[in-house]
């Protein structure tokens, strides 16, 4: 029986995305339509990130917890917490 316990302080293993990065770079270089759509999506993501960051800054400025904000907008507190703490798209 293995009784080893994972070390919670250990850094998570970084994913190897080298293949994906090379494939994306090749498609961006070779396919103008793909590149245009990719850049459009990147702008949309940046705009949404800016809105979420501004919302979180206002929440902090007004001393509201994430749970309080969720109640104010009639949303699930877990959803609001994920939205405001995720480093990437939580959905």
DORO-22033 format. One record per residue (C-alpha): residue in three letters; z, y, x. Coordinates in steps of 0.25 Angstrom, whole numbers, padded with zeros to 4 digits, always signed. Layout:
N
ALAZYX/...
//
This chain:
91
UNK+0000+0000+0000/UNK-0004+0013+0006/UNK+0007+0023+0004/UNK+0000+0035+0012/UNK+0002+0048+0005/UNK-0009+0059+0006/UNK-0004+0071+0013/UNK-0005+0083+0003/UNK-0005+0093+0015/UNK-0018+0086+0021/UNK-0031+0094+0020/UNK-0041+0088+0010/UNK-0053+0082+0017/UNK-0064+0091+0017/UNK-0077+0086+0010/UNK-0089+0084+0019/UNK-0100+0093+0012/UNK-0109+0093+0024/UNK-0120+0085+0017/UNK-0119+0094+0004/UNK-0119+0107+0013/UNK-0132+0102+0020/UNK-0139+0098+0007/UNK-0135+0111+0000/UNK-0140+0119+0012/UNK-0153+0112+0012/UNK-0155+0114-0003/UNK-0152+0129-0002/UNK-0162+0130+0010/UNK-0173+0122+0003/UNK-0172+0125-0012/UNK-0173+0140-0016/UNK-0170+0137-0030/UNK-0158+0129-0027/UNK-0153+0140-0017/UNK-0155+0151-0028/UNK-0147+0143-0038/UNK-0136+0139-0028/UNK-0135+0154-0024/UNK-0134+0158-0039/UNK-0123+0147-0042/UNK-0115+0152-0029/UNK-0116+0167-0035/UNK-0111+0162-0048/UNK-0099+0154-0042/UNK-0095+0166-0034/UNK-0095+0175-0046/UNK-0086+0165-0054/UNK-0077+0164-0042/UNK-0076+0179-0041/UNK-0072+0179-0056/UNK-0062+0168-0054/UNK-0056+0175-0042/UNK-0055+0188-0049/UNK-0048+0181-0061/UNK-0038+0175-0052/UNK-0035+0188-0045/UNK-0033+0195-0058/UNK-0024+0183-0063/UNK-0015+0185-0050/UNK-0016+0200-0051/UNK-0010+0199-0066/UNK+0000+0189-0061/UNK-0005+0178-0071/UNK-0004+0163-0067/UNK-0016+0154-0069/UNK-0009+0148-0081/UNK-0006+0161-0087/UNK-0021+0165-0086/UNK-0025+0152-0092/UNK-0016+0154-0104/UNK-0022+0169-0105/UNK-0036+0163-0106/UNK-0032+0151-0114/UNK-0037+0141-0103/UNK-0031+0129-0097/UNK-0022+0133-0085/UNK-0027+0122-0076/UNK-0041+0127-0078/UNK-0037+0141-0074/UNK-0029+0136-0062/UNK-0041+0128-0057/UNK-0050+0140-0059/UNK-0042+0149-0051/UNK-0037+0140-0040/UNK-0050+0132-0038/UNK-0058+0134-0025/UNK-0070+0130-0032/UNK-0075+0128-0046/UNK-0064+0120-0053/UNK-0074+0114-0064/
//
